[in-house]
Amino acid sequence: MRMRVHIRNAKGNKDRLVPLPFNTLQVLRQFWALHRHSDLMFPNRTRGLKGAQLAESPLDRGGIQKTISLVTQEMGLKKDFLSLATP
């Protein structure tokens, strides 16, 4: 197993191959087991996680930002603690 992720259209419109740590692979497998979408790892969840199997598009940037915001609030992290790369 190569343990790499192919990122398409990354920064600069280039494809990238990035390392995938084993622990991250385990977490991704657990997450996929929740929705079991046949094509998407991060499906758009307009109908909630259980309806994600029927999603026709991937989770967009706004959905990711909203999810990160909710998780940081739940964890009690301060807003300036989280540093995100900007395009």
Buried (B, 14 or more C-beta within 10 A) or exposed (E): EEEEBEEEEEEEEEEEEEEBEEEEEEEBEEEBEEBEBEEBEBBBBEEEEEEBBEBEEBBEEEBEEEEEEEEBEEEEEEEEEEEEEEE
